[in-house]
């Protein structure tokens, strides 16, 4: 029964991460098609960044607690990148760096 709950939680967190990344891609597609300006696009993306980092961290903690040693090394590099970019202040999208072609 423990494996079932772990599997369900993992699927929930993976789908949540996919939803958050998909939302960011939709914001960038709207920016490319000139439906919104770069300020609105970056503010929408910046609202989603911190929840994405939190979901990734909770997912890694769940993998560690449930001792899924084969999946944990696959998730740790992404967690390291998120923590590193947050600590250096490079995690937010800048309005001036978003370029539309």
PyMOL CGO cylinders between C-alpha atoms (Angstrom):
from pymol import cmd
from pymol.cgo import CYLINDER

trace = [
    CYLINDER, 0.00, 0.00, 0.00, 2.93, 2.32, 0.69, 0.3, 1, 1, 1, 1, 1, 1,
    CYLINDER, 2.93, 2.32, 0.69, 4.18, 1.92, -2.87, 0.3, 1, 1, 1, 1, 1, 1,
    CYLINDER, 4.18, 1.92, -2.87, 0.77, 2.85, -4.24, 0.3, 1, 1, 1, 1, 1, 1,
    CYLINDER, 0.77, 2.85, -4.24, 0.65, 6.11, -2.27, 0.3, 1, 1, 1, 1, 1, 1,
    CYLINDER, 0.65, 6.11, -2.27, 4.22, 6.92, -3.25, 0.3, 1, 1, 1, 1, 1, 1,
    CYLINDER, 4.22, 6.92, -3.25, 3.42, 6.27, -6.89, 0.3, 1, 1, 1, 1, 1, 1,
    CYLINDER, 3.42, 6.27, -6.89, 0.28, 8.44, -6.74, 0.3, 1, 1, 1, 1, 1, 1,
    CYLINDER, 0.28, 8.44, -6.74, 2.13, 11.30, -5.02, 0.3, 1, 1, 1, 1, 1, 1,
    CYLINDER, 2.13, 11.30, -5.02, 4.94, 11.10, -7.56, 0.3, 1, 1, 1, 1, 1, 1,
    CYLINDER, 4.94, 11.10, -7.56, 2.52, 11.22, -10.48, 0.3, 1, 1, 1, 1, 1, 1,
    CYLINDER, 2.52, 11.22, -10.48, 0.72, 14.17, -8.86, 0.3, 1, 1, 1, 1, 1, 1,
    CYLINDER, 0.72, 14.17, -8.86, 3.94, 16.16, -8.44, 0.3, 1, 1, 1, 1, 1, 1,
    CYLINDER, 3.94, 16.16, -8.44, 5.20, 15.31, -11.93, 0.3, 1, 1, 1, 1, 1, 1,
    CYLINDER, 5.20, 15.31, -11.93, 1.89, 16.41, -13.47, 0.3, 1, 1, 1, 1, 1, 1,
    CYLINDER, 1.89, 16.41, -13.47, 1.99, 19.61, -11.42, 0.3, 1, 1, 1, 1, 1, 1,
    CYLINDER, 1.99, 19.61, -11.42, 5.50, 20.35, -12.70, 0.3, 1, 1, 1, 1, 1, 1,
    CYLINDER, 5.50, 20.35, -12.70, 4.39, 19.69, -16.27, 0.3, 1, 1, 1, 1, 1, 1,
    CYLINDER, 4.39, 19.69, -16.27, 1.44, 22.03, -15.82, 0.3, 1, 1, 1, 1, 1, 1,
    CYLINDER, 1.44, 22.03, -15.82, 3.65, 24.83, -14.46, 0.3, 1, 1, 1, 1, 1, 1,
    CYLINDER, 3.65, 24.83, -14.46, 6.19, 24.47, -17.27, 0.3, 1, 1, 1, 1, 1, 1,
    CYLINDER, 6.19, 24.47, -17.27, 3.38, 24.29, -19.84, 0.3, 1, 1, 1, 1, 1, 1,
    CYLINDER, 3.38, 24.29, -19.84, 1.90, 27.52, -18.47, 0.3, 1, 1, 1, 1, 1, 1,
    CYLINDER, 1.90, 27.52, -18.47, 5.27, 29.24, -18.85, 0.3, 1, 1, 1, 1, 1, 1,
    CYLINDER, 5.27, 29.24, -18.85, 5.54, 28.01, -22.43, 0.3, 1, 1, 1, 1, 1, 1,
    CYLINDER, 5.54, 28.01, -22.43, 2.04, 29.28, -23.20, 0.3, 1, 1, 1, 1, 1, 1,
    CYLINDER, 2.04, 29.28, -23.20, 3.00, 32.70, -21.85, 0.3, 1, 1, 1, 1, 1, 1,
    CYLINDER, 3.00, 32.70, -21.85, 6.03, 32.74, -24.13, 0.3, 1, 1, 1, 1, 1, 1,
    CYLINDER, 6.03, 32.74, -24.13, 3.93, 31.63, -27.10, 0.3, 1, 1, 1, 1, 1, 1,
    CYLINDER, 3.93, 31.63, -27.10, 1.47, 34.45, -26.41, 0.3, 1, 1, 1, 1, 1, 1,
    CYLINDER, 1.47, 34.45, -26.41, 4.40, 36.84, -26.32, 0.3, 1, 1, 1, 1, 1, 1,
    CYLINDER, 4.40, 36.84, -26.32, 5.70, 35.54, -29.62, 0.3, 1, 1, 1, 1, 1, 1,
    CYLINDER, 5.70, 35.54, -29.62, 2.31, 35.96, -31.27, 0.3, 1, 1, 1, 1, 1, 1,
    CYLINDER, 2.31, 35.96, -31.27, 1.98, 39.52, -29.86, 0.3, 1, 1, 1, 1, 1, 1,
    CYLINDER, 1.98, 39.52, -29.86, -1.07, 38.76, -27.72, 0.3, 1, 1, 1, 1, 1, 1,
    CYLINDER, -1.07, 38.76, -27.72, 0.63, 40.20, -24.61, 0.3, 1, 1, 1, 1, 1, 1,
    CYLINDER, 0.63, 40.20, -24.61, 3.58, 42.48, -24.06, 0.3, 1, 1, 1, 1, 1, 1,
    CYLINDER, 3.58, 42.48, -24.06, 6.89, 41.46, -22.50, 0.3, 1, 1, 1, 1, 1, 1,
    CYLINDER, 6.89, 41.46, -22.50, 6.11, 43.02, -19.10, 0.3, 1, 1, 1, 1, 1, 1,
    CYLINDER, 6.11, 43.02, -19.10, 2.91, 41.00, -18.70, 0.3, 1, 1, 1, 1, 1, 1,
    CYLINDER, 2.91, 41.00, -18.70, 4.60, 37.83, -19.90, 0.3, 1, 1, 1, 1, 1, 1,
    CYLINDER, 4.60, 37.83, -19.90, 7.51, 38.14, -17.48, 0.3, 1, 1, 1, 1, 1, 1,
    CYLINDER, 7.51, 38.14, -17.48, 5.21, 38.96, -14.55, 0.3, 1, 1, 1, 1, 1, 1,
    CYLINDER, 5.21, 38.96, -14.55, 3.10, 35.86, -15.30, 0.3, 1, 1, 1, 1, 1, 1,
    CYLINDER, 3.10, 35.86, -15.30, 6.18, 33.67, -15.56, 0.3, 1, 1, 1, 1, 1, 1,
    CYLINDER, 6.18, 33.67, -15.56, 7.70, 35.11, -12.37, 0.3, 1, 1, 1, 1, 1, 1,
    CYLINDER, 7.70, 35.11, -12.37, 4.57, 34.26, -10.40, 0.3, 1, 1, 1, 1, 1, 1,
    CYLINDER, 4.57, 34.26, -10.40, 5.00, 30.59, -11.33, 0.3, 1, 1, 1, 1, 1, 1,
    CYLINDER, 5.00, 30.59, -11.33, 8.75, 30.20, -10.72, 0.3, 1, 1, 1, 1, 1, 1,
    CYLINDER, 8.75, 30.20, -10.72, 8.75, 29.90, -6.93, 0.3, 1, 1, 1, 1, 1, 1,
    CYLINDER, 8.75, 29.90, -6.93, 5.86, 27.36, -6.80, 0.3, 1, 1, 1, 1, 1, 1,
    CYLINDER, 5.86, 27.36, -6.80, 7.71, 25.31, -9.43, 0.3, 1, 1, 1, 1, 1, 1,
    CYLINDER, 7.71, 25.31, -9.43, 10.83, 25.28, -7.24, 0.3, 1, 1, 1, 1, 1, 1,
    CYLINDER, 10.83, 25.28, -7.24, 8.79, 24.28, -4.18, 0.3, 1, 1, 1, 1, 1, 1,
    CYLINDER, 8.79, 24.28, -4.18, 7.07, 21.41, -6.01, 0.3, 1, 1, 1, 1, 1, 1,
    CYLINDER, 7.07, 21.41, -6.01, 10.44, 20.14, -7.27, 0.3, 1, 1, 1, 1, 1, 1,
    CYLINDER, 10.44, 20.14, -7.27, 11.88, 20.28, -3.73, 0.3, 1, 1, 1, 1, 1, 1,
    CYLINDER, 11.88, 20.28, -3.73, 8.92, 18.44, -2.21, 0.3, 1, 1, 1, 1, 1, 1,
    CYLINDER, 8.92, 18.44, -2.21, 9.15, 15.82, -4.94, 0.3, 1, 1, 1, 1, 1, 1,
    CYLINDER, 9.15, 15.82, -4.94, 12.83, 15.21, -4.09, 0.3, 1, 1, 1, 1, 1, 1,
    CYLINDER, 12.83, 15.21, -4.09, 12.02, 14.99, -0.38, 0.3, 1, 1, 1, 1, 1, 1,
    CYLINDER, 12.02, 14.99, -0.38, 9.30, 12.42, -1.07, 0.3, 1, 1, 1, 1, 1, 1,
    CYLINDER, 9.30, 12.42, -1.07, 11.72, 10.37, -3.17, 0.3, 1, 1, 1, 1, 1, 1,
    CYLINDER, 11.72, 10.37, -3.17, 14.29, 10.53, -0.37, 0.3, 1, 1, 1, 1, 1, 1,
    CYLINDER, 14.29, 10.53, -0.37, 11.83, 9.59, 2.39, 0.3, 1, 1, 1, 1, 1, 1,
    CYLINDER, 11.83, 9.59, 2.39, 10.43, 6.66, 0.43, 0.3, 1, 1, 1, 1, 1, 1,
    CYLINDER, 10.43, 6.66, 0.43, 13.96, 5.48, -0.48, 0.3, 1, 1, 1, 1, 1, 1,
    CYLINDER, 13.96, 5.48, -0.48, 13.59, 5.50, -4.25, 0.3, 1, 1, 1, 1, 1, 1,
    CYLINDER, 13.59, 5.50, -4.25, 17.31, 5.56, -4.85, 0.3, 1, 1, 1, 1, 1, 1,
    CYLINDER, 17.31, 5.56, -4.85, 17.02, 5.00, -8.60, 0.3, 1, 1, 1, 1, 1, 1,
    CYLINDER, 17.02, 5.00, -8.60, 14.80, 8.04, -9.25, 0.3, 1, 1, 1, 1, 1, 1,
    CYLINDER, 14.80, 8.04, -9.25, 16.38, 10.42, -6.75, 0.3, 1, 1, 1, 1, 1, 1,
    CYLINDER, 16.38, 10.42, -6.75, 19.70, 10.89, -8.62, 0.3, 1, 1, 1, 1, 1, 1,
    CYLINDER, 19.70, 10.89, -8.62, 17.70, 11.82, -11.72, 0.3, 1, 1, 1, 1, 1, 1,
    CYLINDER, 17.70, 11.82, -11.72, 15.83, 14.56, -9.85, 0.3, 1, 1, 1, 1, 1, 1,
    CYLINDER, 15.83, 14.56, -9.85, 18.72, 15.99, -7.82, 0.3, 1, 1, 1, 1, 1, 1,
    CYLINDER, 18.72, 15.99, -7.82, 20.53, 17.87, -10.64, 0.3, 1, 1, 1, 1, 1, 1,
    CYLINDER, 20.53, 17.87, -10.64, 17.36, 19.82, -11.41, 0.3, 1, 1, 1, 1, 1, 1,
    CYLINDER, 17.36, 19.82, -11.41, 16.92, 20.61, -7.72, 0.3, 1, 1, 1, 1, 1, 1,
    CYLINDER, 16.92, 20.61, -7.72, 20.54, 21.76, -7.50, 0.3, 1, 1, 1, 1, 1, 1,
    CYLINDER, 20.54, 21.76, -7.50, 20.07, 24.04, -10.51, 0.3, 1, 1, 1, 1, 1, 1,
    CYLINDER, 20.07, 24.04, -10.51, 16.91, 25.53, -8.98, 0.3, 1, 1, 1, 1, 1, 1,
    CYLINDER, 16.91, 25.53, -8.98, 18.55, 26.18, -5.61, 0.3, 1, 1, 1, 1, 1, 1,
    CYLINDER, 18.55, 26.18, -5.61, 21.67, 27.60, -7.25, 0.3, 1, 1, 1, 1, 1, 1,
    CYLINDER, 21.67, 27.60, -7.25, 19.73, 29.97, -9.50, 0.3, 1, 1, 1, 1, 1, 1,
    CYLINDER, 19.73, 29.97, -9.50, 17.52, 31.08, -6.58, 0.3, 1, 1, 1, 1, 1, 1,
    CYLINDER, 17.52, 31.08, -6.58, 20.53, 31.79, -4.35, 0.3, 1, 1, 1, 1, 1, 1,
    CYLINDER, 20.53, 31.79, -4.35, 22.24, 33.84, -7.07, 0.3, 1, 1, 1, 1, 1, 1,
    CYLINDER, 22.24, 33.84, -7.07, 19.04, 35.73, -7.92, 0.3, 1, 1, 1, 1, 1, 1,
    CYLINDER, 19.04, 35.73, -7.92, 18.84, 34.48, -11.51, 0.3, 1, 1, 1, 1, 1, 1,
    CYLINDER, 18.84, 34.48, -11.51, 15.51, 32.71, -11.16, 0.3, 1, 1, 1, 1, 1, 1,
    CYLINDER, 15.51, 32.71, -11.16, 13.21, 35.49, -12.36, 0.3, 1, 1, 1, 1, 1, 1,
    CYLINDER, 13.21, 35.49, -12.36, 12.56, 36.40, -15.97, 0.3, 1, 1, 1, 1, 1, 1,
    CYLINDER, 12.56, 36.40, -15.97, 13.77, 39.91, -16.82, 0.3, 1, 1, 1, 1, 1, 1,
    CYLINDER, 13.77, 39.91, -16.82, 11.61, 42.12, -19.01, 0.3, 1, 1, 1, 1, 1, 1,
    CYLINDER, 11.61, 42.12, -19.01, 14.60, 43.46, -20.93, 0.3, 1, 1, 1, 1, 1, 1,
    CYLINDER, 14.60, 43.46, -20.93, 15.99, 40.00, -21.71, 0.3, 1, 1, 1, 1, 1, 1,
    CYLINDER, 15.99, 40.00, -21.71, 12.82, 38.61, -23.28, 0.3, 1, 1, 1, 1, 1, 1,
    CYLINDER, 12.82, 38.61, -23.28, 13.34, 39.05, -27.00, 0.3, 1, 1, 1, 1, 1, 1,
    CYLINDER, 13.34, 39.05, -27.00, 10.61, 38.62, -29.57, 0.3, 1, 1, 1, 1, 1, 1,
    CYLINDER, 10.61, 38.62, -29.57, 11.48, 37.93, -33.17, 0.3, 1, 1, 1, 1, 1, 1,
]
cmd.load_cgo(trace, "trace")
